Amino acid sequence: MTQRHAGSPAGRPLGRASRSSRPGLATVRELLAIGSLRLELIAGEAGLDRPVRWAHAIELLDPRPYLRDHELVLTMGSVLVDEASCRAFVAAVLERDASGIGFGCGNYHSTSPPELRAACEAAGLPLLNVPIDVPFIAITEELAERMATSRADRDRRALRREMHLLDLLAQGRGLDGITLSLARELDAVIVIADLHGSPEAVVGPGGPEAVEAVQRAVGRVRPGDRRATIEADGTTCDLVAVRHQQETIGWLCRLRPSSSAPDGIEILYEAAPIVSIELATRAQERSRDRAFVGRLLQIVRLGVADPVVLAERVDEAHLDETRLFVSIWPAHVAEPLRRALPRSVAGQQDDRLVVIADDLERLTAVATARGLTGGIGSAGRLSDLGRSLVEAEAAYGEARRHGGMATWRDLANVATLLGQQPPDRLDAFSHQLIVPLTEHDATHGSELLTSLRTFLDLEGGVEATARRLHIHPNTLRHRLRRIRALSGRDPLVFLDRVALYIGVWTWDAQRHPIGQQKDVNVIGPDS
């Protein structure tokens, strides 16, 4: 009699993730076709297409703690002594999603017990008789050989795929070529998107709907995730992170019906590094191009070159040369603005992004929605670009002081003019006109600076200022005379009032460099 050796639960490490979705797994039907094993189907024909990942020999009535999914459970039936034990054994292996039961004949039973056959038939679980002269290890060896062959085939396919995708890049077909190749292989909609879900390449039916589905899916990915499967409205989006230098720079996405199997996800993993090469190359090219355009804009700003040097770029972007304008933003918003304004020309100068566009309404809407800080020059023809650039620079300075956006319309005010001056040019106004007031306030507990600030804010109106300060008009007039004595400037005289306003503005700016100095009416009534 041939003695069989049952497997030990310690034979393979526990805790490894299921590999049921890995291509190349055997099925029960295929095992039956291996002539050297001489397996015989006794029951459960309905389950012949169950995948078989491994074979596990065990002689326990409850083998669940030692089983994982898609295993062929091998037993000699030492514990299968009646109908109850057979039914309990079948229920236990089904709970672990077993592929079937291989019953070793000749040790404890000459053939599989009828009670076991009935339980397997009822459950649709294949029951195979294993001849006594076929050791269980022979089944394990067949599966191991198949797994090794499948892994080698998979590696060869992956290498061929990698070489093919690299060839596409070398031929200049870029992301469109990669996307088309993957869509054909996976028979699915393939989208290559940037970090925020904006499409870089799309192949497959669906058009805008597919793009929107990917953008929604990317928006639901948790920070740090490198893979996600997002389902909505009957469509599943498989997302694999495209990484470059340890950072995610985009997503390789597949759209499929939610009812379909997730097979092929490993192909996305294998393709992601190739996609990374092209995405990183594109980003570097855009960065170099922005630097070049930034230099062109600088020589236009200095008057060394005519704006016509930018004509080719403007034409490539399909911009209207009769209504061009320049805007300036922080450099870090280059990519968001590129996605939001595909029809634009961008240049970078240190930490500033300079953008030439022709759709002011679109630009302001995008900037407002994103809360961006920027300056915008007036629109005109290509030949007027230098003027628009100067205005955008001044407006950007204003925007940085006050936050939000500023345009050329915000430049014609005193506060903006003062903000454009070198600080040392205004120091005398602060030191000579305002410091004496603050020193007097500190020594005598007076409120000369507060009174002056309110007087300027209320357009030089004595009565209105007195009401605001809750003092008698004569008290205010006394304070104004004291201000004149200390500063040498009379708040009731127009030009002196302008000088005092500059002094107050400078005093505030020196203490709050990016504060908000109000542009008040310093003319007012001389009463």
Disulfide bonds with the S-S distance in Angstrom:
none
